[in-house]
Amino acid sequence: MGSSPSESGRAALPPRLDTSTAHSARVWNYLLGGKDNFAADREVGDLILRMFPGIAHIARLQRRFLARAVRYLALSDGTDTSPALNQAIAAYNQNSASSYHLRSPAEIARFFDGLTLVSPGVVTTSRWRPDLADASAEPREVDAICGVARKD
């Protein structure tokens, strides 16, 4: 009586899902238009969207980038170059159980040290082999950077 599962020899129960606190993965799911999120995630997502309206577009660009780059080491992340994005992430970190930290473009480029970058290298997500409907159009700049590399 009163013994913990490990003391009694039984397996410990997994932690319960806390739907009252936002989680970065579920907020991202909401920004992508997914269904696997809860009210707390949507509330933080809406706060981020009010502060940085372009974030949902960036989320979709990053998802498409990762789909094109699945055979290599691929990394995409928001950058610390936008004051609006920095402010949105600060608000997210105040209202979430997990924190998110933006990286500088140089920090993201260092993830690829010792690997061969695939052209066009470390660039904004919208410029990494964009799938443009109109080939003459220029991709819109976004506050996210990405790169793809391989080990030779």
Residue, then its C-alpha position, 0 to 999 in steps of 0.5 A: m500500500g502506497s508503493s510506487p509502480s517501480e517499487s511494486g514491480r509494475a510498469a509506471l504509467p505514462p504521463r498524461l497528456d496535458t491539453s491545457t498547456a500549449h505545446s510547440a508541436r501542436v501549435w505548429n500543427y495548428l499553424l499548418g492547418g492540422k487537426d491534432n491540436f487543442a484550445a491552448d495550442r490554438e490560443v497561442g497559435d492565434l497570438i503568434l498569428r496576430m503578432f506575425p501574420g506570415i508564420a502560417h505561410i512559412a510553416r507550409l513552405q518549410r513543410r514542402f521544403l522538407a518533403r523535397a529534401v528527405r534523402y539528405l540532412a535537412l534543417s529549416d528553422g525560423t531566424d532571429t532576423s525579424p523583430a516581429l518573429n522574435q516578439a512572437i516567439a517571446a510571447y509563445n515561450q511565455n504561454s507554453a510548456s516548451s520553449y522555442h529559440l530562434r537561431s541566426p543564419a550563421e548558427i544554422a549554417r554551422f549545423f552542416d559543418g563537415l558535410t557537402l551542401v546541396s545547391p543552393g546552400v543555406v538560403t531562405t526557405s522560399r528560395w530553396r528550389p521553390d516549386l513556383a507555378d509561374a517560373s518567372a515569379e520570384p519567391r517571396e522572402v520569409d524569416a526562415i532559413c534552411g539547407v540540405a547537405r550530404k555526407d560524401 
